[in-house]
Amino acid sequence: MGLAITLSACACALGCVAEAPPPVHGPPAPLPEFVSGPTAPGMVWVAGCWHWDGEAYVWLPGHWDSPPKLAAQ
């Protein structure tokens, strides 16, 4: 009985792995992007980047965004 419980606990622990670690070699080189003009005055360009989704690297394209708010001093 004790062996069955131990084996069952091990099987559950092995089945609960959430995601694989990213490859050791890192993400691919950045993809080229066409940067158009800003969508509104004061916008800043946020470059695209690779993101590890748990299984593979996925390209997140660049976009225009509002600049971050500066903290009051």
Phi and psi in radians as a Rosetta constraint file:
Dihedral C 1 N 2 CA 2 C 2 CIRCULARHARMONIC -1.083 0.35
Dihedral N 2 CA 2 C 2 N 3 CIRCULARHARMONIC -0.649 0.35
Dihedral C 2 N 3 CA 3 C 3 CIRCULARHARMONIC -1.161 0.35
Dihedral N 3 CA 3 C 3 N 4 CIRCULARHARMONIC -0.691 0.35
Dihedral C 3 N 4 CA 4 C 4 CIRCULARHARMONIC -1.087 0.35
Dihedral N 4 CA 4 C 4 N 5 CIRCULARHARMONIC -0.730 0.35
Dihedral C 4 N 5 CA 5 C 5 CIRCULARHARMONIC -1.154 0.35
Dihedral N 5 CA 5 C 5 N 6 CIRCULARHARMONIC -0.734 0.35
Dihedral C 5 N 6 CA 6 C 6 CIRCULARHARMONIC -1.091 0.35
Dihedral N 6 CA 6 C 6 N 7 CIRCULARHARMONIC -0.818 0.35
Dihedral C 6 N 7 CA 7 C 7 CIRCULARHARMONIC -1.115 0.35
Dihedral N 7 CA 7 C 7 N 8 CIRCULARHARMONIC -0.673 0.35
Dihedral C 7 N 8 CA 8 C 8 CIRCULARHARMONIC -1.128 0.35
Dihedral N 8 CA 8 C 8 N 9 CIRCULARHARMONIC -0.726 0.35
Dihedral C 8 N 9 CA 9 C 9 CIRCULARHARMONIC -1.141 0.35
Dihedral N 9 CA 9 C 9 N 10 CIRCULARHARMONIC -0.691 0.35
Dihedral C 9 N 10 CA 10 C 10 CIRCULARHARMONIC -1.140 0.35
Dihedral N 10 CA 10 C 10 N 11 CIRCULARHARMONIC -0.736 0.35
Dihedral C 10 N 11 CA 11 C 11 CIRCULARHARMONIC -1.083 0.35
Dihedral N 11 CA 11 C 11 N 12 CIRCULARHARMONIC -0.704 0.35
Dihedral C 11 N 12 CA 12 C 12 CIRCULARHARMONIC -1.142 0.35
Dihedral N 12 CA 12 C 12 N 13 CIRCULARHARMONIC -0.751 0.35
Dihedral C 12 N 13 CA 13 C 13 CIRCULARHARMONIC -1.115 0.35
Dihedral N 13 CA 13 C 13 N 14 CIRCULARHARMONIC -0.690 0.35
Dihedral C 13 N 14 CA 14 C 14 CIRCULARHARMONIC -1.229 0.35
Dihedral N 14 CA 14 C 14 N 15 CIRCULARHARMONIC -0.548 0.35
Dihedral C 14 N 15 CA 15 C 15 CIRCULARHARMONIC -1.389 0.35
Dihedral N 15 CA 15 C 15 N 16 CIRCULARHARMONIC -0.117 0.35
Dihedral C 15 N 16 CA 16 C 16 CIRCULARHARMONIC -1.734 0.35
Dihedral N 16 CA 16 C 16 N 17 CIRCULARHARMONIC 0.268 0.35
Dihedral C 16 N 17 CA 17 C 17 CIRCULARHARMONIC -1.200 0.35
Dihedral N 17 CA 17 C 17 N 18 CIRCULARHARMONIC 2.152 0.35
Dihedral C 17 N 18 CA 18 C 18 CIRCULARHARMONIC -1.328 0.35
Dihedral N 18 CA 18 C 18 N 19 CIRCULARHARMONIC -0.843 0.35
Dihedral C 18 N 19 CA 19 C 19 CIRCULARHARMONIC -2.788 0.35
Dihedral N 19 CA 19 C 19 N 20 CIRCULARHARMONIC 2.769 0.35
Dihedral C 19 N 20 CA 20 C 20 CIRCULARHARMONIC -1.398 0.35
Dihedral N 20 CA 20 C 20 N 21 CIRCULARHARMONIC 2.605 0.35
Dihedral C 20 N 21 CA 21 C 21 CIRCULARHARMONIC -1.206 0.35
Dihedral N 21 CA 21 C 21 N 22 CIRCULARHARMONIC 2.705 0.35
Dihedral C 21 N 22 CA 22 C 22 CIRCULARHARMONIC -1.111 0.35
Dihedral N 22 CA 22 C 22 N 23 CIRCULARHARMONIC 2.693 0.35
Dihedral C 22 N 23 CA 23 C 23 CIRCULARHARMONIC -1.016 0.35
Dihedral N 23 CA 23 C 23 N 24 CIRCULARHARMONIC 2.650 0.35
Dihedral C 23 N 24 CA 24 C 24 CIRCULARHARMONIC -1.140 0.35
Dihedral N 24 CA 24 C 24 N 25 CIRCULARHARMONIC -0.555 0.35
Dihedral C 24 N 25 CA 25 C 25 CIRCULARHARMONIC -1.304 0.35
Dihedral N 25 CA 25 C 25 N 26 CIRCULARHARMONIC -0.190 0.35
Dihedral C 25 N 26 CA 26 C 26 CIRCULARHARMONIC 1.478 0.35
Dihedral N 26 CA 26 C 26 N 27 CIRCULARHARMONIC -3.115 0.35
Dihedral C 26 N 27 CA 27 C 27 CIRCULARHARMONIC -1.285 0.35
Dihedral N 27 CA 27 C 27 N 28 CIRCULARHARMONIC 2.850 0.35
Dihedral C 27 N 28 CA 28 C 28 CIRCULARHARMONIC -1.157 0.35
Dihedral N 28 CA 28 C 28 N 29 CIRCULARHARMONIC 3.010 0.35
Dihedral C 28 N 29 CA 29 C 29 CIRCULARHARMONIC -1.114 0.35
Dihedral N 29 CA 29 C 29 N 30 CIRCULARHARMONIC 2.611 0.35
Dihedral C 29 N 30 CA 30 C 30 CIRCULARHARMONIC -1.012 0.35
Dihedral N 30 CA 30 C 30 N 31 CIRCULARHARMONIC 2.569 0.35
Dihedral C 30 N 31 CA 31 C 31 CIRCULARHARMONIC -1.443 0.35
Dihedral N 31 CA 31 C 31 N 32 CIRCULARHARMONIC 2.590 0.35
Dihedral C 31 N 32 CA 32 C 32 CIRCULARHARMONIC -1.196 0.35
Dihedral N 32 CA 32 C 32 N 33 CIRCULARHARMONIC 2.516 0.35
Dihedral C 32 N 33 CA 33 C 33 CIRCULARHARMONIC -2.277 0.35
Dihedral N 33 CA 33 C 33 N 34 CIRCULARHARMONIC 2.520 0.35
Dihedral C 33 N 34 CA 34 C 34 CIRCULARHARMONIC -1.611 0.35
Dihedral N 34 CA 34 C 34 N 35 CIRCULARHARMONIC 2.123 0.35
Dihedral C 34 N 35 CA 35 C 35 CIRCULARHARMONIC -1.818 0.35
Dihedral N 35 CA 35 C 35 N 36 CIRCULARHARMONIC 1.916 0.35
Dihedral C 35 N 36 CA 36 C 36 CIRCULARHARMONIC -1.418 0.35
Dihedral N 36 CA 36 C 36 N 37 CIRCULARHARMONIC -3.085 0.35
Dihedral C 36 N 37 CA 37 C 37 CIRCULARHARMONIC -1.221 0.35
Dihedral N 37 CA 37 C 37 N 38 CIRCULARHARMONIC 2.772 0.35
Dihedral C 37 N 38 CA 38 C 38 CIRCULARHARMONIC -1.056 0.35
Dihedral N 38 CA 38 C 38 N 39 CIRCULARHARMONIC 2.627 0.35
Dihedral C 38 N 39 CA 39 C 39 CIRCULARHARMONIC -1.379 0.35
Dihedral N 39 CA 39 C 39 N 40 CIRCULARHARMONIC -0.284 0.35
Dihedral C 39 N 40 CA 40 C 40 CIRCULARHARMONIC -2.772 0.35
Dihedral N 40 CA 40 C 40 N 41 CIRCULARHARMONIC 2.737 0.35
Dihedral C 40 N 41 CA 41 C 41 CIRCULARHARMONIC -1.030 0.35
Dihedral N 41 CA 41 C 41 N 42 CIRCULARHARMONIC 2.436 0.35
Dihedral C 41 N 42 CA 42 C 42 CIRCULARHARMONIC 1.505 0.35
Dihedral N 42 CA 42 C 42 N 43 CIRCULARHARMONIC -0.078 0.35
Dihedral C 42 N 43 CA 43 C 43 CIRCULARHARMONIC -1.262 0.35
Dihedral N 43 CA 43 C 43 N 44 CIRCULARHARMONIC 2.671 0.35
Dihedral C 43 N 44 CA 44 C 44 CIRCULARHARMONIC -2.096 0.35
Dihedral N 44 CA 44 C 44 N 45 CIRCULARHARMONIC 2.581 0.35
Dihedral C 44 N 45 CA 45 C 45 CIRCULARHARMONIC -1.471 0.35
Dihedral N 45 CA 45 C 45 N 46 CIRCULARHARMONIC 2.241 0.35
Dihedral C 45 N 46 CA 46 C 46 CIRCULARHARMONIC -1.858 0.35
Dihedral N 46 CA 46 C 46 N 47 CIRCULARHARMONIC 1.978 0.35
Dihedral C 46 N 47 CA 47 C 47 CIRCULARHARMONIC -1.154 0.35
Dihedral N 47 CA 47 C 47 N 48 CIRCULARHARMONIC 2.651 0.35
Dihedral C 47 N 48 CA 48 C 48 CIRCULARHARMONIC -1.213 0.35
Dihedral N 48 CA 48 C 48 N 49 CIRCULARHARMONIC 2.813 0.35
Dihedral C 48 N 49 CA 49 C 49 CIRCULARHARMONIC -2.731 0.35
Dihedral N 49 CA 49 C 49 N 50 CIRCULARHARMONIC 2.860 0.35
Dihedral C 49 N 50 CA 50 C 50 CIRCULARHARMONIC -1.492 0.35
Dihedral N 50 CA 50 C 50 N 51 CIRCULARHARMONIC 2.466 0.35
Dihedral C 50 N 51 CA 51 C 51 CIRCULARHARMONIC -2.247 0.35
Dihedral N 51 CA 51 C 51 N 52 CIRCULARHARMONIC 2.295 0.35
Dihedral C 51 N 52 CA 52 C 52 CIRCULARHARMONIC -1.420 0.35
Dihedral N 52 CA 52 C 52 N 53 CIRCULARHARMONIC 2.083 0.35
Dihedral C 52 N 53 CA 53 C 53 CIRCULARHARMONIC -1.702 0.35
Dihedral N 53 CA 53 C 53 N 54 CIRCULARHARMONIC 0.192 0.35
Dihedral C 53 N 54 CA 54 C 54 CIRCULARHARMONIC 1.785 0.35
Dihedral N 54 CA 54 C 54 N 55 CIRCULARHARMONIC -0.313 0.35
Dihedral C 54 N 55 CA 55 C 55 CIRCULARHARMONIC -2.254 0.35
Dihedral N 55 CA 55 C 55 N 56 CIRCULARHARMONIC -0.585 0.35
Dihedral C 55 N 56 CA 56 C 56 CIRCULARHARMONIC -2.755 0.35
Dihedral N 56 CA 56 C 56 N 57 CIRCULARHARMONIC 2.868 0.35
Dihedral C 56 N 57 CA 57 C 57 CIRCULARHARMONIC -1.399 0.35
Dihedral N 57 CA 57 C 57 N 58 CIRCULARHARMONIC 2.350 0.35
Dihedral C 57 N 58 CA 58 C 58 CIRCULARHARMONIC -2.129 0.35
Dihedral N 58 CA 58 C 58 N 59 CIRCULARHARMONIC 2.337 0.35
Dihedral C 58 N 59 CA 59 C 59 CIRCULARHARMONIC -1.391 0.35
Dihedral N 59 CA 59 C 59 N 60 CIRCULARHARMONIC 2.199 0.35
Dihedral C 59 N 60 CA 60 C 60 CIRCULARHARMONIC -1.797 0.35
Dihedral N 60 CA 60 C 60 N 61 CIRCULARHARMONIC 1.940 0.35
Dihedral C 60 N 61 CA 61 C 61 CIRCULARHARMONIC -1.162 0.35
Dihedral N 61 CA 61 C 61 N 62 CIRCULARHARMONIC 2.696 0.35
Dihedral C 61 N 62 CA 62 C 62 CIRCULARHARMONIC -1.163 0.35
Dihedral N 62 CA 62 C 62 N 63 CIRCULARHARMONIC 2.831 0.35
Dihedral C 62 N 63 CA 63 C 63 CIRCULARHARMONIC -2.783 0.35
Dihedral N 63 CA 63 C 63 N 64 CIRCULARHARMONIC 2.822 0.35
Dihedral C 63 N 64 CA 64 C 64 CIRCULARHARMONIC -1.491 0.35
Dihedral N 64 CA 64 C 64 N 65 CIRCULARHARMONIC 2.450 0.35
Dihedral C 64 N 65 CA 65 C 65 CIRCULARHARMONIC -2.555 0.35
Dihedral N 65 CA 65 C 65 N 66 CIRCULARHARMONIC 2.819 0.35
Dihedral C 65 N 66 CA 66 C 66 CIRCULARHARMONIC -1.247 0.35
Dihedral N 66 CA 66 C 66 N 67 CIRCULARHARMONIC 2.513 0.35
Dihedral C 66 N 67 CA 67 C 67 CIRCULARHARMONIC -1.151 0.35
Dihedral N 67 CA 67 C 67 N 68 CIRCULARHARMONIC 2.679 0.35
Dihedral C 67 N 68 CA 68 C 68 CIRCULARHARMONIC -1.158 0.35
Dihedral N 68 CA 68 C 68 N 69 CIRCULARHARMONIC 2.603 0.35
Dihedral C 68 N 69 CA 69 C 69 CIRCULARHARMONIC -1.301 0.35
Dihedral N 69 CA 69 C 69 N 70 CIRCULARHARMONIC 2.397 0.35
Dihedral C 69 N 70 CA 70 C 70 CIRCULARHARMONIC -1.459 0.35
Dihedral N 70 CA 70 C 70 N 71 CIRCULARHARMONIC 2.425 0.35
Dihedral C 70 N 71 CA 71 C 71 CIRCULARHARMONIC -1.222 0.35
Dihedral N 71 CA 71 C 71 N 72 CIRCULARHARMONIC 2.470 0.35
Dihedral C 71 N 72 CA 72 C 72 CIRCULARHARMONIC -1.202 0.35
Dihedral N 72 CA 72 C 72 N 73 CIRCULARHARMONIC 2.428 0.35
